[in-house]
Every structure is written in C-alpha cells, then in structure tokens.
Amino acid sequence: MVHDPLVAWVEARFISEFRVKILVKLVKLLGGRMKTAIAVVVALAATLFVLGCFLFHGYFDPGKFEIKQVRWSSSQHVAMVAERSDKEALGGLTYFVLIGNHVFSPVELRHAYHSDAPVFAATATCLKVHWDGPSKLVVERNGSYLDQQHIDVEKRQSGEAAISYVDISPDTAQTFRPK
C-alpha cells in the first residue's frame, strides 16, 4: 500500500491537532481542579503546621500554672519556682524553676514550661531558690534528698546565670521533655 506524502501529512496533522485539542481540554478541565487540589493541600499543610506549633508550645495544655516563689537578684534577674498541676491524674504535679527579667503570668509560665526555658524541673515539692550573688542561682530541696528518677531537667547555666544545687542528685538529664 503506497501512501501519498500529502495524505500522510494531512493524517499526521489531523491526528496531532486532535491530540492537542484533547490535551488542551484535559488541562483546562484539570487545571481548575488542579488549582483547587493544590490550594486544599497547601491549606491542610498550613493547618497541620499551626496545630503542631500550638501543641508543642502548650496551647492545649489543660494544666494550671502558678508561681510558688519569686526571688530577685541584684542584676535584675528574677528566679521563679512554679507549679504545674493537672486535674487529671496523668500529669500530676511538676515543679520547675525559671529565670527571667520579669515575673511571668500564667500564660507565660505555660509557654516557658513547654520550651527550653526551665533550668530545673522535677516531680518534687519543697523547692526553694535564692541568689548567691548577682549571677549565681541556688536551687535547693527543703527536706529529703532528691534523686534522679524524679528530675526531668537540671541545667548548670542559663544565659549569664550559673546554677548550683543543694540536696539534689547531680548528673541528671540536660534536656527538658514535658509530659
């Protein structure tokens, strides 16, 4: 069977134009839906990101945060012993120590608890703090010795402030992971 070059060109042209028309219609049809699908995926990813940030910064923490002790240093730093209590038995009581330049509100305590700010955190009562100079904080347990199994974090330095401990076990975890 012999093909005329003109017929072959017309068939190729018709078929390719037909394919192009189909592709154009398909892209137009999917284009609107594709834009919608991409917008939905981006909105979903942004929502998950924001919820994750809220979760890891304490926005969903139902605990009650209150300051138990405040001590000012001569260098205008303030050390705070704070308590996080939970109505449910899962969380229990956690006491933590923060250093700042002002006394924290309950909302600021919540955010600080879920950050890297606590210099000490434990499931122990009777914590006291005092300044031994303008930049040396002493954290002590009033009562019996506190061992490692009850301590979540124990830092030796926070900014300019050096931290020492009395009646508290040394060599504990250096990172804080709130429950």
C-alpha positions as CSV (number, residue, x, y, z in Angstrom):
1,M,0.0,0.0,0.0
2,V,1.5,3.3,-1.1
3,H,0.9,6.4,0.8
4,D,0.8,9.7,-0.8
5,P,3.0,12.1,1.2
6,L,0.2,14.7,1.2
7,V,-2.2,12.2,2.7
8,A,0.3,11.2,5.3
9,W,0.9,14.8,6.2
10,V,-2.8,15.5,6.5
11,E,-3.4,12.4,8.6
12,A,-0.4,13.3,10.9
13,R,-1.6,16.9,11.1
14,F,-5.2,15.9,11.9
15,I,-4.2,13.3,14.4
16,S,-1.7,15.6,16.2
17,E,-4.2,18.5,16.2
18,F,-6.8,16.1,17.6
19,R,-4.4,15.0,20.3
20,V,-3.5,18.7,21.1
21,K,-7.2,19.6,21.3
22,I,-7.8,16.7,23.7
23,L,-4.8,17.6,25.8
24,V,-5.9,21.3,25.9
25,K,-9.4,20.3,27.0
26,L,-7.9,17.9,29.6
27,V,-5.6,20.6,31.0
28,K,-8.4,23.1,31.1
29,L,-10.6,20.6,32.9
30,L,-8.0,19.5,35.3
31,G,-6.5,23.0,35.6
32,G,-9.3,24.4,37.7
33,R,-9.5,21.2,39.7
34,M,-5.7,21.0,40.0
35,K,-5.6,24.6,41.3
36,T,-8.3,23.7,43.8
37,A,-6.5,20.5,44.8
38,I,-3.2,22.3,45.3
39,A,-4.9,25.0,47.4
40,V,-6.6,22.4,49.5
41,V,-3.3,20.6,50.1
42,V,-1.5,23.8,51.0
43,A,-4.3,24.9,53.4
44,L,-4.3,21.4,55.0
45,A,-0.5,21.5,55.4
46,A,-0.6,25.0,56.9
47,T,-3.4,24.0,59.3
48,L,-1.4,20.9,60.5
49,F,1.7,23.1,60.9
50,V,-0.2,25.7,63.1
51,L,-1.8,22.9,65.2
52,G,1.6,21.3,65.7
53,C,3.1,24.6,66.8
54,F,0.2,25.1,69.2
55,L,0.6,21.6,70.5
56,F,4.3,21.9,71.2
57,H,4.1,25.4,72.7
58,G,1.5,24.5,75.4
59,Y,-1.7,26.0,73.9
60,F,-3.6,22.7,74.5
61,D,-2.1,22.0,77.9
62,P,-5.0,22.0,80.4
63,G,-2.8,22.3,83.4
64,K,-2.9,25.1,86.0
65,F,0.3,27.1,86.2
66,E,1.1,29.2,89.3
67,I,4.2,30.8,90.9
68,K,5.2,29.5,94.3
69,Q,8.3,31.6,95.0
70,V,10.0,34.7,93.4
71,R,13.5,35.9,94.1
72,W,15.1,38.9,92.5
73,S,18.9,39.2,92.0
74,S,20.8,42.5,92.3
75,S,21.4,42.2,88.5
76,Q,17.6,42.5,87.9
77,H,17.1,38.8,87.1
78,V,14.2,37.0,88.7
79,A,14.1,33.3,89.6
80,M,10.7,31.7,89.9
81,V,9.6,28.4,91.3
82,A,6.4,27.5,89.6
83,E,4.0,24.6,89.8
84,R,2.1,22.9,87.1
85,S,-0.9,20.9,88.4
86,D,-3.2,18.8,86.4
87,K,-6.8,17.9,87.3
88,E,-6.3,14.5,85.7
89,A,-4.0,12.0,87.4
90,L,-2.0,11.6,84.2
91,G,0.1,14.8,84.6
92,G,0.4,15.1,88.3
93,L,2.4,17.9,89.9
94,T,5.6,19.3,88.3
95,Y,7.7,22.0,89.9
96,F,10.0,24.0,87.7
97,V,12.4,26.9,88.0
98,L,12.7,29.7,85.5
99,I,14.9,32.7,85.2
100,G,13.6,35.9,83.6
101,N,13.6,39.7,83.7
102,H,10.0,39.9,85.0
103,V,7.6,37.8,86.9
104,F,5.7,35.6,84.5
105,S,2.0,35.5,84.0
106,P,0.2,32.1,84.0
107,V,0.2,32.2,80.2
108,E,3.9,33.0,80.1
109,L,4.5,30.1,82.5
110,R,2.7,27.7,80.2
111,H,4.7,28.7,77.2
112,A,8.0,28.7,79.2
113,Y,7.2,25.2,80.6
114,H,6.8,23.9,77.0
115,S,10.1,25.5,75.8
116,D,13.7,25.1,76.7
117,A,13.4,27.8,79.4
118,P,13.2,25.7,82.6
119,V,16.5,25.4,84.3
120,F,15.2,22.8,86.7
121,A,12.0,20.6,86.6
122,A,11.0,17.8,88.9
123,T,8.1,16.0,90.4
124,A,9.1,17.2,93.8
125,T,7.7,19.7,96.3
126,C,9.6,21.9,98.7
127,L,11.9,23.5,96.2
128,K,13.5,26.8,97.1
129,V,15.7,29.3,95.2
130,H,17.9,32.1,96.3
131,W,20.6,34.2,94.7
132,D,24.2,33.8,95.9
133,G,25.5,36.9,94.2
134,P,24.2,38.8,91.1
135,S,24.5,35.8,88.7
136,K,24.6,32.7,90.8
137,L,21.3,30.9,91.5
138,V,21.0,28.2,94.1
139,V,18.2,25.7,93.8
140,E,17.6,23.5,96.8
141,R,15.3,20.9,98.1
142,N,13.9,21.7,101.5
143,G,13.7,18.3,103.1
144,S,15.0,15.0,101.9
145,Y,17.5,14.4,99.1
146,L,16.0,14.4,95.6
147,D,17.3,11.7,93.3
148,Q,17.4,11.4,89.5
149,Q,14.2,9.4,88.9
150,H,12.2,12.5,89.9
151,I,14.1,15.0,87.9
152,D,13.3,16.0,84.3
153,V,15.9,18.7,83.8
154,E,18.8,20.2,85.7
155,K,20.9,22.9,83.9
156,R,24.1,24.3,85.2
157,Q,23.9,27.6,83.2
158,S,21.2,29.8,81.8
159,G,22.4,32.9,80.0
160,E,24.6,34.8,82.4
161,A,23.4,32.9,85.5
162,A,25.3,29.9,86.9
163,I,23.1,27.4,88.7
164,S,24.0,25.2,91.6
165,Y,22.0,22.6,93.6
166,V,21.7,21.6,97.2
167,D,20.2,18.2,98.2
168,I,19.6,17.4,94.5
169,S,21.2,14.5,92.6
170,P,23.9,15.5,90.1
171,D,24.4,14.2,86.6
172,T,20.7,14.3,85.5
173,A,19.1,14.9,82.1
174,Q,20.1,18.1,80.4
175,T,17.1,18.4,78.1
176,F,13.5,19.1,79.2
177,R,10.7,17.0,77.8
178,P,7.4,18.0,79.3
179,K,4.9,15.1,79.7
